[in-house]
């Protein structure tokens, strides 16, 4: 969310625990932070993509950590209600 403060230490801790950081754009959420801006805050290797479907497709059937927003989790469960 654009109006939330991001702790750089927290972002670094999250990035250190995953193979890749992929941030989907969520233009339907008015308060959403720009995906490219958030990728820059995560740092080297983080990547912004067009939407949640594209982000999840990059996981290639591996585990994916979905965090940061209940809106994002909601989109995931709309796409995959069986999970």
PyMOL Python script that loads the backbone (N, CA, C, O; Angstrom):
from pymol import cmd

cmd.read_pdbstr("""\
ATOM      1  N   UNK A   1       0.826  -1.173   0.000  1.00  0.00           N
ATOM      2  CA  UNK A   1       0.000   0.000   0.000  1.00  0.00           C
ATOM      3  C   UNK A   1       0.884   1.255   0.000  1.00  0.00           C
ATOM      4  O   UNK A   1       1.861   1.347   0.744  1.00  0.00           O
ATOM      5  N   UNK A   2       0.525   2.184  -0.826  1.00  0.00           N
ATOM      6  CA  UNK A   2       1.310   3.422  -0.942  1.00  0.00           C
ATOM      7  C   UNK A   2       1.429   4.173   0.370  1.00  0.00           C
ATOM      8  O   UNK A   2       2.445   4.814   0.635  1.00  0.00           O
ATOM      9  N   UNK A   3       0.394   4.095   1.190  1.00  0.00           N
ATOM     10  CA  UNK A   3       0.368   4.898   2.404  1.00  0.00           C
ATOM     11  C   UNK A   3       0.995   4.199   3.611  1.00  0.00           C
ATOM     12  O   UNK A   3       0.914   4.714   4.726  1.00  0.00           O
ATOM     13  N   UNK A   4       1.612   3.049   3.409  1.00  0.00           N
ATOM     14  CA  UNK A   4       2.244   2.312   4.504  1.00  0.00           C
ATOM     15  C   UNK A   4       3.756   2.499   4.452  1.00  0.00           C
ATOM     16  O   UNK A   4       4.348   2.563   3.374  1.00  0.00           O
ATOM     17  N   UNK A   5       4.368   2.585   5.618  1.00  0.00           N
ATOM     18  CA  UNK A   5       5.818   2.696   5.706  1.00  0.00           C
ATOM     19  C   UNK A   5       6.433   1.315   5.519  1.00  0.00           C
ATOM     20  O   UNK A   5       5.978   0.340   6.117  1.00  0.00           O
ATOM     21  N   UNK A   6       7.458   1.235   4.697  1.00  0.00           N
ATOM     22  CA  UNK A   6       8.151  -0.035   4.479  1.00  0.00           C
ATOM     23  C   UNK A   6       9.471  -0.036   5.222  1.00  0.00           C
ATOM     24  O   UNK A   6      10.261   0.900   5.100  1.00  0.00           O
ATOM     25  N   UNK A   7       9.704  -1.061   5.973  1.00  0.00           N
ATOM     26  CA  UNK A   7      10.941  -1.227   6.724  1.00  0.00           C
ATOM     27  C   UNK A   7      11.952  -1.945   5.830  1.00  0.00           C
ATOM     28  O   UNK A   7      11.742  -3.100   5.460  1.00  0.00           O
ATOM     29  N   UNK A   8      13.040  -1.269   5.486  1.00  0.00           N
ATOM     30  CA  UNK A   8      14.057  -1.855   4.610  1.00  0.00           C
ATOM     31  C   UNK A   8      14.633  -3.149   5.180  1.00  0.00           C
ATOM     32  O   UNK A   8      14.952  -4.069   4.427  1.00  0.00           O
ATOM     33  N   UNK A   9      14.769  -3.227   6.495  1.00  0.00           N
ATOM     34  CA  UNK A   9      15.297  -4.446   7.114  1.00  0.00           C
ATOM     35  C   UNK A   9      14.346  -5.612   6.902  1.00  0.00           C
ATOM     36  O   UNK A   9      14.784  -6.736   6.656  1.00  0.00           O
ATOM     37  N   UNK A  10      13.061  -5.354   6.996  1.00  0.00           N
ATOM     38  CA  UNK A  10      12.072  -6.412   6.763  1.00  0.00           C
ATOM     39  C   UNK A  10      12.115  -6.877   5.313  1.00  0.00           C
ATOM     40  O   UNK A  10      12.066  -8.078   5.045  1.00  0.00           O
ATOM     41  N   UNK A  11      12.206  -5.938   4.377  1.00  0.00           N
ATOM     42  CA  UNK A  11      12.290  -6.309   2.966  1.00  0.00           C
ATOM     43  C   UNK A  11      13.531  -7.161   2.713  1.00  0.00           C
ATOM     44  O   UNK A  11      13.470  -8.142   1.973  1.00  0.00           O
ATOM     45  N   UNK A  12      14.637  -6.797   3.314  1.00  0.00           N
ATOM     46  CA  UNK A  12      15.878  -7.566   3.147  1.00  0.00           C
ATOM     47  C   UNK A  12      15.732  -8.968   3.722  1.00  0.00           C
ATOM     48  O   UNK A  12      16.213  -9.932   3.127  1.00  0.00           O
ATOM     49  N   UNK A  13      15.082  -9.093   4.859  1.00  0.00           N
ATOM     50  CA  UNK A  13      14.882 -10.409   5.478  1.00  0.00           C
ATOM     51  C   UNK A  13      13.996 -11.291   4.607  1.00  0.00           C
ATOM     52  O   UNK A  13      14.262 -12.483   4.461  1.00  0.00           O
ATOM     53  N   UNK A  14      12.949 -10.717   4.031  1.00  0.00           N
ATOM     54  CA  UNK A  14      12.086 -11.489   3.140  1.00  0.00           C
ATOM     55  C   UNK A  14      12.851 -11.924   1.890  1.00  0.00           C
ATOM     56  O   UNK A  14      12.789 -13.088   1.495  1.00  0.00           O
ATOM     57  N   UNK A  15      13.561 -11.005   1.279  1.00  0.00           N
ATOM     58  CA  UNK A  15      14.305 -11.307   0.055  1.00  0.00           C
ATOM     59  C   UNK A  15      15.358 -12.376   0.285  1.00  0.00           C
ATOM     60  O   UNK A  15      15.642 -13.163  -0.619  1.00  0.00           O
ATOM     61  N   UNK A  16      15.939 -12.422   1.469  1.00  0.00           N
ATOM     62  CA  UNK A  16      16.983 -13.398   1.773  1.00  0.00           C
ATOM     63  C   UNK A  16      16.435 -14.821   1.895  1.00  0.00           C
ATOM     64  O   UNK A  16      17.200 -15.785   1.856  1.00  0.00           O
ATOM     65  N   UNK A  17      15.131 -14.954   2.040  1.00  0.00           N
ATOM     66  CA  UNK A  17      14.538 -16.269   2.280  1.00  0.00           C
ATOM     67  C   UNK A  17      13.894 -16.892   1.044  1.00  0.00           C
ATOM     68  O   UNK A  17      13.310 -17.973   1.131  1.00  0.00           O
ATOM     69  N   UNK A  18      13.993 -16.232  -0.088  1.00  0.00           N
ATOM     70  CA  UNK A  18      13.368 -16.737  -1.303  1.00  0.00           C
ATOM     71  C   UNK A  18      14.365 -16.743  -2.456  1.00  0.00           C
ATOM     72  O   UNK A  18      15.371 -16.033  -2.432  1.00  0.00           O
ATOM     73  N   UNK A  19      14.068 -17.557  -3.464  1.00  0.00           N
ATOM     74  CA  UNK A  19      14.937 -17.608  -4.640  1.00  0.00           C
ATOM     75  C   UNK A  19      14.752 -16.397  -5.544  1.00  0.00           C
ATOM     76  O   UNK A  19      15.702 -15.922  -6.167  1.00  0.00           O
ATOM     77  N   UNK A  20      13.518 -15.904  -5.607  1.00  0.00           N
ATOM     78  CA  UNK A  20      13.248 -14.732  -6.435  1.00  0.00           C
ATOM     79  C   UNK A  20      12.127 -13.913  -5.811  1.00  0.00           C
ATOM     80  O   UNK A  20      11.265 -14.437  -5.106  1.00  0.00           O
ATOM     81  N   UNK A  21      12.161 -12.616  -6.088  1.00  0.00           N
ATOM     82  CA  UNK A  21      11.111 -11.713  -5.630  1.00  0.00           C
ATOM     83  C   UNK A  21      10.390 -11.212  -6.874  1.00  0.00           C
ATOM     84  O   UNK A  21      10.987 -10.583  -7.747  1.00  0.00           O
ATOM     85  N   UNK A  22       9.090 -11.505  -6.935  1.00  0.00           N
ATOM     86  CA  UNK A  22       8.270 -11.081  -8.066  1.00  0.00           C
ATOM     87  C   UNK A  22       7.093 -10.298  -7.506  1.00  0.00           C
ATOM     88  O   UNK A  22       6.364 -10.789  -6.644  1.00  0.00           O
ATOM     89  N   UNK A  23       6.913  -9.090  -7.993  1.00  0.00           N
ATOM     90  CA  UNK A  23       5.882  -8.207  -7.458  1.00  0.00           C
ATOM     91  C   UNK A  23       4.870  -7.893  -8.554  1.00  0.00           C
ATOM     92  O   UNK A  23       5.205  -7.266  -9.559  1.00  0.00           O
ATOM     93  N   UNK A  24       3.631  -8.335  -8.350  1.00  0.00           N
ATOM     94  CA  UNK A  24       2.609  -8.068  -9.366  1.00  0.00           C
ATOM     95  C   UNK A  24       2.027  -6.671  -9.240  1.00  0.00           C
ATOM     96  O   UNK A  24       1.853  -6.158  -8.134  1.00  0.00           O
ATOM     97  N   UNK A  25       1.730  -6.064 -10.372  1.00  0.00           N
ATOM     98  CA  UNK A  25       0.983  -4.806 -10.367  1.00  0.00           C
ATOM     99  C   UNK A  25      -0.456  -5.134  -9.968  1.00  0.00           C
ATOM    100  O   UNK A  25      -0.993  -6.180 -10.330  1.00  0.00           O
ATOM    101  N   UNK A  26      -1.060  -4.229  -9.225  1.00  0.00           N
ATOM    102  CA  UNK A  26      -2.453  -4.409  -8.810  1.00  0.00           C
ATOM    103  C   UNK A  26      -3.207  -3.091  -9.013  1.00  0.00           C
ATOM    104  O   UNK A  26      -3.627  -2.455  -8.047  1.00  0.00           O
ATOM    105  N   UNK A  27      -3.374  -2.686 -10.283  1.00  0.00           N
ATOM    106  CA  UNK A  27      -3.991  -1.381 -10.557  1.00  0.00           C
ATOM    107  C   UNK A  27      -5.438  -1.265 -10.088  1.00  0.00           C
ATOM    108  O   UNK A  27      -5.958  -0.159  -9.939  1.00  0.00           O
ATOM    109  N   UNK A  28      -6.086  -2.401  -9.857  1.00  0.00           N
ATOM    110  CA  UNK A  28      -7.469  -2.360  -9.387  1.00  0.00           C
ATOM    111  C   UNK A  28      -7.578  -1.941  -7.917  1.00  0.00           C
ATOM    112  O   UNK A  28      -8.666  -1.621  -7.438  1.00  0.00           O
ATOM    113  N   UNK A  29      -6.455  -1.945  -7.211  1.00  0.00           N
ATOM    114  CA  UNK A  29      -6.404  -1.523  -5.817  1.00  0.00           C
ATOM    115  C   UNK A  29      -5.850  -0.094  -5.784  1.00  0.00           C
ATOM    116  O   UNK A  29      -4.667   0.119  -6.049  1.00  0.00           O
ATOM    117  N   UNK A  30      -6.685   0.862  -5.466  1.00  0.00           N
ATOM    118  CA  UNK A  30      -6.291   2.277  -5.527  1.00  0.00           C
ATOM    119  C   UNK A  30      -5.095   2.607  -4.639  1.00  0.00           C
ATOM    120  O   UNK A  30      -4.282   3.458  -4.999  1.00  0.00           O
ATOM    121  N   UNK A  31      -4.972   1.949  -3.486  1.00  0.00           N
ATOM    122  CA  UNK A  31      -3.892   2.253  -2.548  1.00  0.00           C
ATOM    123  C   UNK A  31      -2.620   1.458  -2.838  1.00  0.00           C
ATOM    124  O   UNK A  31      -1.618   1.633  -2.144  1.00  0.00           O
ATOM    125  N   UNK A  32      -2.641   0.595  -3.842  1.00  0.00           N
ATOM    126  CA  UNK A  32      -1.486  -0.265  -4.121  1.00  0.00           C
ATOM    127  C   UNK A  32      -0.271   0.568  -4.531  1.00  0.00           C
ATOM    128  O   UNK A  32      -0.377   1.536  -5.284  1.00  0.00           O
ATOM    129  N   UNK A  33       0.869   0.161  -4.016  1.00  0.00           N
ATOM    130  CA  UNK A  33       2.132   0.797  -4.401  1.00  0.00           C
ATOM    131  C   UNK A  33       2.497   0.310  -5.803  1.00  0.00           C
ATOM    132  O   UNK A  33       2.190  -0.827  -6.161  1.00  0.00           O
ATOM    133  N   UNK A  34       3.133   1.138  -6.579  1.00  0.00           N
ATOM    134  CA  UNK A  34       3.571   0.763  -7.918  1.00  0.00           C
ATOM    135  C   UNK A  34       4.523  -0.428  -7.830  1.00  0.00           C
ATOM    136  O   UNK A  34       5.464  -0.416  -7.037  1.00  0.00           O
ATOM    137  N   UNK A  35       4.281  -1.451  -8.640  1.00  0.00           N
ATOM    138  CA  UNK A  35       5.083  -2.674  -8.583  1.00  0.00           C
ATOM    139  C   UNK A  35       6.559  -2.412  -8.898  1.00  0.00           C
ATOM    140  O   UNK A  35       7.437  -3.001  -8.267  1.00  0.00           O
ATOM    141  N   UNK A  36       6.832  -1.556  -9.845  1.00  0.00           N
ATOM    142  CA  UNK A  36       8.229  -1.244 -10.188  1.00  0.00           C
ATOM    143  C   UNK A  36       8.933  -0.526  -9.042  1.00  0.00           C
ATOM    144  O   UNK A  36      10.100  -0.794  -8.754  1.00  0.00           O
ATOM    145  N   UNK A  37       8.224   0.375  -8.399  1.00  0.00           N
ATOM    146  CA  UNK A  37       8.784   1.089  -7.247  1.00  0.00           C
ATOM    147  C   UNK A  37       9.103   0.105  -6.115  1.00  0.00           C
ATOM    148  O   UNK A  37      10.159   0.187  -5.489  1.00  0.00           O
ATOM    149  N   UNK A  38       8.183  -0.817  -5.867  1.00  0.00           N
ATOM    150  CA  UNK A  38       8.399  -1.798  -4.813  1.00  0.00           C
ATOM    151  C   UNK A  38       9.558  -2.725  -5.155  1.00  0.00           C
ATOM    152  O   UNK A  38      10.337  -3.092  -4.276  1.00  0.00           O
ATOM    153  N   UNK A  39       9.676  -3.106  -6.420  1.00  0.00           N
ATOM    154  CA  UNK A  39      10.800  -3.947  -6.838  1.00  0.00           C
ATOM    155  C   UNK A  39      12.126  -3.228  -6.588  1.00  0.00           C
ATOM    156  O   UNK A  39      13.097  -3.851  -6.160  1.00  0.00           O
ATOM    157  N   UNK A  40      12.169  -1.947  -6.848  1.00  0.00           N
ATOM    158  CA  UNK A  40      13.389  -1.171  -6.579  1.00  0.00           C
ATOM    159  C   UNK A  40      13.709  -1.148  -5.089  1.00  0.00           C
ATOM    160  O   UNK A  40      14.875  -1.218  -4.701  1.00  0.00           O
ATOM    161  N   UNK A  41      12.679  -1.051  -4.255  1.00  0.00           N
ATOM    162  CA  UNK A  41      12.907  -1.046  -2.813  1.00  0.00           C
ATOM    163  C   UNK A  41      13.454  -2.387  -2.325  1.00  0.00           C
ATOM    164  O   UNK A  41      14.261  -2.431  -1.396  1.00  0.00           O
ATOM    165  N   UNK A  42      13.012  -3.481  -2.953  1.00  0.00           N
ATOM    166  CA  UNK A  42      13.538  -4.793  -2.593  1.00  0.00           C
ATOM    167  C   UNK A  42      14.989  -4.925  -3.022  1.00  0.00           C
ATOM    168  O   UNK A  42      15.786  -5.581  -2.351  1.00  0.00           O
ATOM    169  N   UNK A  43      15.324  -4.306  -4.131  1.00  0.00           N
ATOM    170  CA  UNK A  43      16.713  -4.316  -4.569  1.00  0.00           C
ATOM    171  C   UNK A  43      16.989  -5.270  -5.710  1.00  0.00           C
ATOM    172  O   UNK A  43      16.080  -5.758  -6.381  1.00  0.00           O
ATOM    173  N   UNK A  44      18.267  -5.518  -5.907  1.00  0.00           N
ATOM    174  CA  UNK A  44      18.754  -6.296  -7.035  1.00  0.00           C
ATOM    175  C   UNK A  44      18.009  -7.625  -7.183  1.00  0.00           C
ATOM    176  O   UNK A  44      17.849  -8.371  -6.217  1.00  0.00           O
ATOM    177  N   UNK A  45      17.563  -7.902  -8.393  1.00  0.00           N
ATOM    178  CA  UNK A  45      16.925  -9.169  -8.682  1.00  0.00           C
ATOM    179  C   UNK A  45      15.423  -9.167  -8.534  1.00  0.00           C
ATOM    180  O   UNK A  45      14.758 -10.045  -9.084  1.00  0.00           O
ATOM    181  N   UNK A  46      14.862  -8.214  -7.812  1.00  0.00           N
ATOM    182  CA  UNK A  46      13.403  -8.151  -7.680  1.00  0.00           C
ATOM    183  C   UNK A  46      12.819  -7.699  -9.013  1.00  0.00           C
ATOM    184  O   UNK A  46      13.406  -6.885  -9.726  1.00  0.00           O
ATOM    185  N   UNK A  47      11.660  -8.241  -9.327  1.00  0.00           N
ATOM    186  CA  UNK A  47      11.083  -7.979 -10.641  1.00  0.00           C
ATOM    187  C   UNK A  47       9.600  -7.632 -10.523  1.00  0.00           C
ATOM    188  O   UNK A  47       8.859  -8.286  -9.788  1.00  0.00           O
ATOM    189  N   UNK A  48       9.179  -6.615 -11.241  1.00  0.00           N
ATOM    190  CA  UNK A  48       7.770  -6.235 -11.306  1.00  0.00           C
ATOM    191  C   UNK A  48       7.149  -6.889 -12.536  1.00  0.00           C
ATOM    192  O   UNK A  48       7.761  -6.928 -13.603  1.00  0.00           O
ATOM    193  N   UNK A  49       5.926  -7.403 -12.380  1.00  0.00           N
ATOM    194  CA  UNK A  49       5.210  -8.009 -13.505  1.00  0.00           C
ATOM    195  C   UNK A  49       3.803  -7.427 -13.575  1.00  0.00           C
ATOM    196  O   UNK A  49       3.374  -6.712 -12.669  1.00  0.00           O
ATOM    197  N   UNK A  50       3.095  -7.732 -14.645  1.00  0.00           N
ATOM    198  CA  UNK A  50       1.811  -7.100 -14.940  1.00  0.00           C
ATOM    199  C   UNK A  50       0.673  -7.477 -13.997  1.00  0.00           C
ATOM    200  O   UNK A  50      -0.218  -6.664 -13.749  1.00  0.00           O
ATOM    201  N   UNK A  51       0.692  -8.709 -13.466  1.00  0.00           N
ATOM    202  CA  UNK A  51      -0.444  -9.140 -12.640  1.00  0.00           C
ATOM    203  C   UNK A  51      -0.088 -10.372 -11.807  1.00  0.00           C
ATOM    204  O   UNK A  51       1.001 -10.932 -11.931  1.00  0.00           O
ATOM    205  N   UNK A  52      -1.026 -10.778 -10.963  1.00  0.00           N
ATOM    206  CA  UNK A  52      -0.805 -11.906 -10.054  1.00  0.00           C
ATOM    207  C   UNK A  52      -0.617 -13.210 -10.832  1.00  0.00           C
ATOM    208  O   UNK A  52       0.225 -14.029 -10.466  1.00  0.00           O
ATOM    209  N   UNK A  53      -1.383 -13.407 -11.888  1.00  0.00           N
ATOM    210  CA  UNK A  53      -1.268 -14.636 -12.685  1.00  0.00           C
ATOM    211  C   UNK A  53       0.148 -14.772 -13.242  1.00  0.00           C
ATOM    212  O   UNK A  53       0.737 -15.852 -13.178  1.00  0.00           O
ATOM    213  N   UNK A  54       0.691 -13.697 -13.781  1.00  0.00           N
ATOM    214  CA  UNK A  54       2.046 -13.730 -14.316  1.00  0.00           C
ATOM    215  C   UNK A  54       3.059 -14.001 -13.207  1.00  0.00           C
ATOM    216  O   UNK A  54       4.006 -14.762 -13.403  1.00  0.00           O
ATOM    217  N   UNK A  55       2.865 -13.386 -12.055  1.00  0.00           N
ATOM    218  CA  UNK A  55       3.788 -13.599 -10.935  1.00  0.00           C
ATOM    219  C   UNK A  55       3.781 -15.061 -10.504  1.00  0.00           C
ATOM    220  O   UNK A  55       4.839 -15.654 -10.294  1.00  0.00           O
ATOM    221  N   UNK A  56       2.597 -15.640 -10.372  1.00  0.00           N
ATOM    222  CA  UNK A  56       2.511 -17.036  -9.942  1.00  0.00           C
ATOM    223  C   UNK A  56       3.045 -17.999 -10.996  1.00  0.00           C
ATOM    224  O   UNK A  56       3.589 -19.049 -10.656  1.00  0.00           O
ATOM    225  N   UNK A  57       2.895 -17.652 -12.265  1.00  0.00           N
ATOM    226  CA  UNK A  57       3.416 -18.532 -13.315  1.00  0.00           C
ATOM    227  C   UNK A  57       4.935 -18.607 -13.265  1.00  0.00           C
ATOM    228  O   UNK A  57       5.521 -19.587 -13.726  1.00  0.00           O
ATOM    229  N   UNK A  58       5.567 -17.601 -12.722  1.00  0.00           N
ATOM    230  CA  UNK A  58       7.023 -17.603 -12.611  1.00  0.00           C
ATOM    231  C   UNK A  58       7.512 -18.555 -11.521  1.00  0.00           C
ATOM    232  O   UNK A  58       8.689 -18.916 -11.493  1.00  0.00           O
ATOM    233  N   UNK A  59       6.613 -18.963 -10.626  1.00  0.00           N
ATOM    234  CA  UNK A  59       6.992 -19.895  -9.562  1.00  0.00           C
ATOM    235  C   UNK A  59       7.217 -21.304 -10.099  1.00  0.00           C
ATOM    236  O   UNK A  59       7.858 -22.125  -9.442  1.00  0.00           O
ATOM    237  N   UNK A  60       6.696 -21.583 -11.283  1.00  0.00           N
ATOM    238  CA  UNK A  60       6.924 -22.879 -11.949  1.00  0.00           C
ATOM    239  C   UNK A  60       6.693 -24.059 -11.011  1.00  0.00           C
ATOM    240  O   UNK A  60       7.556 -24.926 -10.873  1.00  0.00           O
ATOM    241  N   UNK A  61       5.543 -24.090 -10.375  1.00  0.00           N
ATOM    242  CA  UNK A  61       5.134 -25.200  -9.503  1.00  0.00           C
ATOM    243  C   UNK A  61       6.010 -25.353  -8.259  1.00  0.00           C
ATOM    244  O   UNK A  61       6.043 -26.421  -7.648  1.00  0.00           O
ATOM    245  N   UNK A  62       6.704 -24.305  -7.895  1.00  0.00           N
ATOM    246  CA  UNK A  62       7.461 -24.298  -6.645  1.00  0.00           C
ATOM    247  C   UNK A  62       6.601 -23.618  -5.582  1.00  0.00           C
ATOM    248  O   UNK A  62       5.533 -23.084  -5.881  1.00  0.00           O
ATOM    249  N   UNK A  63       7.067 -23.644  -4.369  1.00  0.00           N
ATOM    250  CA  UNK A  63       6.365 -22.925  -3.312  1.00  0.00           C
ATOM    251  C   UNK A  63       6.458 -21.431  -3.572  1.00  0.00           C
ATOM    252  O   UNK A  63       7.471 -20.934  -4.064  1.00  0.00           O
ATOM    253  N   UNK A  64       5.389 -20.724  -3.237  1.00  0.00           N
ATOM    254  CA  UNK A  64       5.374 -19.274  -3.393  1.00  0.00           C
ATOM    255  C   UNK A  64       4.945 -18.638  -2.079  1.00  0.00           C
ATOM    256  O   UNK A  64       3.986 -19.079  -1.445  1.00  0.00           O
ATOM    257  N   UNK A  65       5.655 -17.611  -1.684  1.00  0.00           N
ATOM    258  CA  UNK A  65       5.306 -16.845  -0.493  1.00  0.00           C
ATOM    259  C   UNK A  65       4.505 -15.635  -0.949  1.00  0.00           C
ATOM    260  O   UNK A  65       5.001 -14.795  -1.700  1.00  0.00           O
ATOM    261  N   UNK A  66       3.276 -15.556  -0.492  1.00  0.00           N
ATOM    262  CA  UNK A  66       2.403 -14.441  -0.853  1.00  0.00           C
ATOM    263  C   UNK A  66       2.264 -13.587   0.400  1.00  0.00           C
ATOM    264  O   UNK A  66       1.693 -14.025   1.399  1.00  0.00           O
ATOM    265  N   UNK A  67       2.781 -12.382   0.341  1.00  0.00           N
ATOM    266  CA  UNK A  67       2.738 -11.560   1.549  1.00  0.00           C
ATOM    267  C   UNK A  67       2.602 -10.090   1.192  1.00  0.00           C
ATOM    268  O   UNK A  67       2.820  -9.675   0.054  1.00  0.00           O
ATOM    269  N   UNK A  68       2.239  -9.330   2.192  1.00  0.00           N
ATOM    270  CA  UNK A  68       2.201  -7.893   2.036  1.00  0.00           C
ATOM    271  C   UNK A  68       0.816  -7.299   2.052  1.00  0.00           C
ATOM    272  O   UNK A  68       0.650  -6.141   2.437  1.00  0.00           O
ATOM    273  N   UNK A  69      -0.195  -8.064   1.643  1.00  0.00           N
ATOM    274  CA  UNK A  69      -1.516  -7.472   1.535  1.00  0.00           C
ATOM    275  C   UNK A  69      -2.591  -8.553   1.545  1.00  0.00           C
ATOM    276  O   UNK A  69      -2.464  -9.588   0.890  1.00  0.00           O
ATOM    277  N   UNK A  70      -3.632  -8.293   2.290  1.00  0.00           N
ATOM    278  CA  UNK A  70      -4.786  -9.195   2.234  1.00  0.00           C
ATOM    279  C   UNK A  70      -5.468  -9.112   0.874  1.00  0.00           C
ATOM    280  O   UNK A  70      -6.099 -10.076   0.442  1.00  0.00           O
ATOM    281  N   UNK A  71      -5.348  -7.969   0.192  1.00  0.00           N
ATOM    282  CA  UNK A  71      -5.892  -7.848  -1.150  1.00  0.00           C
ATOM    283  C   UNK A  71      -5.195  -8.836  -2.093  1.00  0.00           C
ATOM    284  O   UNK A  71      -5.842  -9.493  -2.908  1.00  0.00           O
ATOM    285  N   UNK A  72      -3.894  -8.928  -1.972  1.00  0.00           N
ATOM    286  CA  UNK A  72      -3.122  -9.861  -2.795  1.00  0.00           C
ATOM    287  C   UNK A  72      -3.525 -11.298  -2.486  1.00  0.00           C
ATOM    288  O   UNK A  72      -3.721 -12.100  -3.399  1.00  0.00           O
ATOM    289  N   UNK A  73      -3.648 -11.623  -1.211  1.00  0.00           N
ATOM    290  CA  UNK A  73      -4.085 -12.970  -0.833  1.00  0.00           C
ATOM    291  C   UNK A  73      -5.489 -13.243  -1.367  1.00  0.00           C
ATOM    292  O   UNK A  73      -5.779 -14.359  -1.799  1.00  0.00           O
ATOM    293  N   UNK A  74      -6.354 -12.246  -1.344  1.00  0.00           N
ATOM    294  CA  UNK A  74      -7.704 -12.398  -1.871  1.00  0.00           C
ATOM    295  C   UNK A  74      -7.717 -12.707  -3.350  1.00  0.00           C
ATOM    296  O   UNK A  74      -8.490 -13.552  -3.803  1.00  0.00           O
ATOM    297  N   UNK A  75      -6.864 -12.028  -4.115  1.00  0.00           N
ATOM    298  CA  UNK A  75      -6.767 -12.306  -5.551  1.00  0.00           C
ATOM    299  C   UNK A  75      -6.297 -13.742  -5.765  1.00  0.00           C
ATOM    300  O   UNK A  75      -6.816 -14.448  -6.631  1.00  0.00           O
ATOM    301  N   UNK A  76      -5.322 -14.168  -4.981  1.00  0.00           N
ATOM    302  CA  UNK A  76      -4.828 -15.545  -5.088  1.00  0.00           C
ATOM    303  C   UNK A  76      -5.967 -16.538  -4.854  1.00  0.00           C
ATOM    304  O   UNK A  76      -6.148 -17.464  -5.645  1.00  0.00           O
ATOM    305  N   UNK A  77      -6.730 -16.358  -3.783  1.00  0.00           N
ATOM    306  CA  UNK A  77      -7.796 -17.304  -3.463  1.00  0.00           C
ATOM    307  C   UNK A  77      -8.958 -17.232  -4.447  1.00  0.00           C
ATOM    308  O   UNK A  77      -9.684 -18.214  -4.596  1.00  0.00           O
ATOM    309  N   UNK A  78      -9.156 -16.107  -5.119  1.00  0.00           N
ATOM    310  CA  UNK A  78     -10.132 -16.057  -6.204  1.00  0.00           C
ATOM    311  C   UNK A  78      -9.671 -16.927  -7.367  1.00  0.00           C
ATOM    312  O   UNK A  78     -10.476 -17.609  -8.001  1.00  0.00           O
ATOM    313  N   UNK A  79      -8.366 -16.898  -7.642  1.00  0.00           N
ATOM    314  CA  UNK A  79      -7.810 -17.701  -8.743  1.00  0.00           C
ATOM    315  C   UNK A  79      -7.724 -19.176  -8.400  1.00  0.00           C
ATOM    316  O   UNK A  79      -7.921 -20.034  -9.261  1.00  0.00           O
ATOM    317  N   UNK A  80      -7.427 -19.472  -7.136  1.00  0.00           N
ATOM    318  CA  UNK A  80      -7.195 -20.844  -6.693  1.00  0.00           C
ATOM    319  C   UNK A  80      -7.995 -21.141  -5.417  1.00  0.00           C
ATOM    320  O   UNK A  80      -7.408 -21.317  -4.350  1.00  0.00           O
ATOM    321  N   UNK A  81      -9.332 -21.197  -5.520  1.00  0.00           N
ATOM    322  CA  UNK A  81     -10.148 -21.396  -4.307  1.00  0.00           C
ATOM    323  C   UNK A  81      -9.937 -22.746  -3.634  1.00  0.00           C
ATOM    324  O   UNK A  81     -10.279 -22.914  -2.463  1.00  0.00           O
ATOM    325  N   UNK A  82      -9.383 -23.698  -4.353  1.00  0.00           N
ATOM    326  CA  UNK A  82      -9.151 -25.022  -3.772  1.00  0.00           C
ATOM    327  C   UNK A  82      -7.997 -25.027  -2.781  1.00  0.00           C
ATOM    328  O   UNK A  82      -7.846 -25.993  -2.033  1.00  0.00           O
ATOM    329  N   UNK A  83      -7.191 -23.997  -2.749  1.00  0.00           N
ATOM    330  CA  UNK A  83      -6.056 -23.949  -1.826  1.00  0.00           C
ATOM    331  C   UNK A  83      -6.542 -23.371  -0.558  1.00  0.00           C
ATOM    332  O   UNK A  83      -5.769 -23.224   0.389  1.00  0.00           O
TER     333      UNK A  83
END
""", "prot")
cmd.dss("prot")
cmd.show_as("cartoon", "prot")
cmd.util.cbc("prot")
cmd.orient("prot")
